[in-house]
Amino acid sequence: MFVTQIGEVHEKVLEHPTINQLLNNSSKYDVAFVSPLFNEMGLFFAHEFDASVVLYMATVSSSLLSASMGHFDHPVIAAQVSTNL
């Protein structure tokens, strides 16, 4: 069910007039800032505009997710899953 809802949201995004203007103009973009969670649409835009992808997380994430994005949390600042803090 959740996967279906994500697909429906992505379809709505593609139907939005502002997004259509963005896709139909000849502007060039160098970077796409993309949230790593349930945001395949951001990867689509990066591909469409031949832009580099920068993954960002606007909140504190688990240490495993941070590591998968290439950012390793400092154990003094953010407790690691493996430390059981």
N, C-alpha and C positions, 0 to 999 in steps of 0.2 A: 504494500500500500504506500509506504513512504517513498519508494523509488518512483512509483507512478506520480505522486505529487510533485516530486522534483522535476520530472519530465514536463508536467503541466505548467509549472512555474517558468521553465525555460522556454516553452512555447509562447507563453504570455509575454516574456521579455522580447522575443523576436517579433511579436506583433506590435510592440509599442512604437508610436510614430518617431520618437527621438532616436530609438535604436535603428529604425529604418533609415533615417537621415544619416546617421553615422556610417552605416554599412554602404550607403549609396553615394557617398561623396569620395573625393580622391585624396583626402587627408592622409598623412603618413604619421605613424606613431612608433616610437622606439621601444617603449616599455609598457607592459601590461601588469598592473598590480592585481594579484589574484589571491583570494582566500582559498586555502587548501581544502576546505570542507564543503562538499556538495556544490561545487562551483565549476562544473565542466564548461559552463558558458564563458567564463573568463579565459579558459584555455582556447576555446573556439575563437574568441576575439584576438587573442595573441597570434594564433595561427593565421587568421584572416588578414591581419595587418602586418604579418611578418615581424612581430615585435618580440623582444626578450621577455621572459616571464619572471616576475619577482613575486615569490610567495610571501604573504604576510599574515599574521594572526593578530587581530586587534585586542585579544584578551590573553591572559595567561593560559597556556595549554599544558597538556601532560608532557612530561619529559620525553616520552616515546614519540609523540607527534613533533615536538620541537626537533628532536634528533633526525627524524625523517625529512625535515625541511632543511637540514644542514646547520641548525642552530642548537648548540648544546648548552643547556641551562647550567649556570654556576650553582653548585649545591648549597652555597651560603645564601643565595638570593632566592632560589626556588627549589623546594624539596624534590628529590628525584624519586621515581617509583621504587627503585631498588633499595632506597635507604629506609623505607617504611616510616617516614616522618609525617 
